[in-house]
Amino acid sequence: MPGPDTICVLTRGIEYGRRAGVRAASGVSTGVLVHTTAAVLGLSVLLRTSAVAYSAVKLVGAVYLVYLGIQTLRSDDGLTLESETDIERTENSFRQGIAVNVLNPKVALFFLAFLPQFAGTGSNTDVRMAMLGLTYAVLTLVYLSTVAFAAQRVGRVVRENARVNRGLQWLAGSIFVGLGIRLALPEHVG
């Protein structure tokens, strides 16, 4: 199942076109850079060692995902499929991409767990971690931009069929709500 980042780019790309999808992808990649910076500075350790900090970020992220899902489900017009040139929508897509990525504590823990392993130890560890994070951000941008281009094509089909439009609206909203609820639930280890 695609994660919140991919779902965000898909919905923005389908609803508002390629430009909004790519802006959402850029926002997600910016979020990756935020997590990289946090890992390099050691701030991600706070999420790993503080149950309160981890729970707070997790709860805020869950609420935001549920909010996005409810907004999508409540729309009376189905997916609105606005013009690609709507600058406000594309800028909003960028902010949503950042928020969806940054408010996911699992992404922070991913960076905390994997960047140091591949960066090694010794001098310039922080520089190597930063370069790995930058590489990951660029690869994320390429992948999610491809998703945005594909989403634009799906958007054309959605424009032509009201039933598909409503079904996709329901699916996207339900996935956001489901991801938010899943994020809010206690994690089971075992």
VMD Tcl script that draws the C-alpha trace (Angstrom):
set ca {
  {0.00 0.00 0.00}
  {1.42 3.41 -0.85}
  {2.40 5.62 2.04}
  {1.16 9.10 2.89}
  {3.79 10.78 0.69}
  {2.74 8.89 -2.44}
  {-0.97 9.32 -1.70}
  {-0.45 13.08 -1.24}
  {1.32 13.40 -4.61}
  {-1.25 11.17 -6.35}
  {-4.24 13.13 -5.08}
  {-2.67 16.52 -5.84}
  {-1.65 15.35 -9.32}
  {-5.04 13.89 -10.14}
  {-7.02 16.75 -8.66}
  {-4.97 19.76 -9.76}
  {-2.64 18.47 -12.47}
  {0.99 17.72 -13.00}
  {2.30 21.02 -11.64}
  {0.53 20.55 -8.28}
  {1.70 16.93 -8.12}
  {5.29 17.93 -8.75}
  {4.98 20.71 -6.14}
  {3.70 18.12 -3.62}
  {6.66 15.89 -4.58}
  {8.98 18.87 -4.01}
  {7.38 19.40 -0.61}
  {7.92 15.76 0.34}
  {11.56 16.02 -0.77}
  {11.93 19.17 1.33}
  {10.52 17.17 4.24}
  {13.23 14.56 3.60}
  {15.82 17.34 3.91}
  {14.23 18.42 7.22}
  {14.56 14.86 8.52}
  {18.13 14.67 7.22}
  {19.03 17.87 9.04}
  {17.40 16.58 12.21}
  {19.34 13.32 11.97}
  {22.64 15.13 11.31}
  {22.03 17.43 14.29}
  {20.99 14.50 16.46}
  {17.43 15.78 16.95}
  {15.92 12.54 15.69}
  {17.42 10.83 18.73}
  {14.90 12.82 20.76}
  {12.05 11.00 19.00}
  {13.68 7.66 19.67}
  {14.46 8.31 23.32}
  {11.46 10.40 24.36}
  {8.14 8.62 24.32}
  {6.38 11.95 24.87}
  {8.07 13.66 21.88}
  {7.47 10.65 19.64}
  {3.82 10.40 20.71}
  {3.28 14.13 20.19}
  {4.65 14.12 16.64}
  {2.80 10.91 15.91}
  {-0.50 12.37 17.15}
  {-0.09 15.62 15.20}
  {0.73 13.63 12.06}
  {-2.26 11.34 12.57}
  {-4.62 14.29 13.09}
  {-3.30 15.99 9.94}
  {-3.80 12.85 7.83}
  {-7.34 12.37 9.16}
  {-8.03 16.07 8.47}
  {-6.86 15.68 4.85}
  {-8.99 12.56 4.47}
  {-12.12 14.18 5.88}
  {-11.63 17.25 3.68}
  {-11.39 14.97 0.66}
  {-14.45 12.93 1.66}
  {-16.56 16.02 2.46}
  {-16.02 17.69 -0.90}
  {-19.42 17.89 -2.62}
  {-17.92 18.15 -6.09}
  {-15.82 14.99 -6.02}
  {-12.24 15.66 -6.94}
  {-12.43 19.23 -8.24}
  {-9.87 18.87 -11.01}
  {-8.93 22.52 -11.07}
  {-6.76 24.09 -13.72}
  {-3.05 23.37 -13.45}
  {-2.32 27.08 -13.51}
  {-3.98 27.75 -10.15}
  {-0.90 29.02 -8.31}
  {-2.52 28.93 -4.88}
  {-3.36 25.23 -5.28}
  {0.17 24.36 -6.37}
  {1.69 26.30 -3.46}
  {-0.71 24.60 -1.08}
  {0.38 21.26 -2.56}
  {3.98 22.08 -1.69}
  {3.05 22.85 1.93}
  {0.96 19.68 2.17}
  {3.87 17.62 0.88}
  {6.16 19.05 3.55}
  {3.59 18.53 6.31}
  {2.75 14.95 5.33}
  {6.44 14.02 5.36}
  {7.67 16.00 8.36}
  {4.75 15.00 10.59}
  {5.43 11.30 10.05}
  {7.62 10.19 12.97}
  {8.35 6.89 11.23}
  {10.27 8.80 8.57}
  {12.38 10.46 11.28}
  {13.12 7.09 12.84}
  {13.98 5.68 9.41}
  {16.58 8.41 8.98}
  {17.87 7.90 12.50}
  {18.21 4.16 11.96}
  {19.69 4.07 8.46}
  {21.71 7.21 7.76}
  {24.28 6.60 10.51}
  {24.74 2.97 9.42}
  {25.67 3.98 5.89}
  {27.64 7.08 6.87}
  {30.07 5.12 9.02}
  {32.09 6.65 11.83}
  {35.00 9.00 12.14}
  {35.60 12.40 10.68}
  {33.09 13.86 8.25}
  {30.31 11.51 9.38}
  {27.88 14.43 9.41}
  {28.86 15.41 5.86}
  {28.36 11.83 4.64}
  {24.97 11.67 6.39}
  {23.97 14.97 4.77}
  {25.05 13.72 1.33}
  {23.08 10.49 1.79}
  {20.01 12.48 2.84}
  {20.39 14.81 -0.14}
  {20.69 11.81 -2.46}
  {17.56 10.30 -0.93}
  {15.71 13.63 -1.35}
  {16.67 13.82 -5.04}
  {15.63 10.21 -5.65}
  {12.35 10.88 -3.83}
  {11.74 13.92 -6.03}
  {12.40 11.92 -9.22}
  {10.17 9.02 -8.14}
  {7.30 11.18 -6.87}
  {7.48 13.49 -9.90}
  {6.99 10.41 -12.05}
  {3.97 9.57 -9.90}
  {2.68 13.13 -10.46}
  {2.98 12.77 -14.25}
  {1.09 9.46 -14.13}
  {-1.51 11.02 -11.84}
  {-2.18 13.73 -14.41}
  {-3.06 11.03 -16.94}
  {-5.40 9.41 -14.42}
  {-6.93 12.86 -13.88}
  {-7.97 12.95 -17.53}
  {-9.91 9.70 -17.09}
  {-11.47 11.01 -13.88}
  {-12.65 14.18 -15.62}
  {-14.56 12.09 -18.15}
  {-16.35 9.79 -15.68}
  {-18.25 11.10 -12.64}
  {-18.51 7.63 -11.09}
  {-14.75 7.12 -11.29}
  {-14.30 10.63 -9.86}
  {-16.44 9.93 -6.78}
  {-14.88 6.49 -6.32}
  {-11.39 7.94 -6.44}
  {-12.40 10.71 -4.04}
  {-13.74 8.11 -1.62}
  {-10.62 5.95 -2.00}
  {-8.19 8.85 -1.47}
  {-10.09 10.23 1.52}
  {-10.44 6.78 3.07}
  {-6.74 6.05 2.65}
  {-5.76 9.32 4.34}
  {-8.16 8.64 7.23}
  {-6.96 5.03 7.46}
  {-3.30 6.06 7.50}
  {-4.06 8.65 10.19}
  {-5.89 6.11 12.34}
  {-3.14 3.56 11.82}
  {-0.53 6.11 12.83}
  {-2.50 7.03 15.97}
  {-2.87 3.41 17.14}
  {-0.39 1.96 19.59}
  {2.39 -0.01 17.97}
  {2.70 -3.70 18.76}
  {6.17 -5.12 19.06}
  {6.58 -8.78 18.58}
}
mol new
graphics top color blue
foreach p $ca { graphics top sphere $p radius 0.5 }
foreach p [lrange $ca 0 end-1] q [lrange $ca 1 end] { graphics top cylinder $p $q radius 0.2 }
display resetview
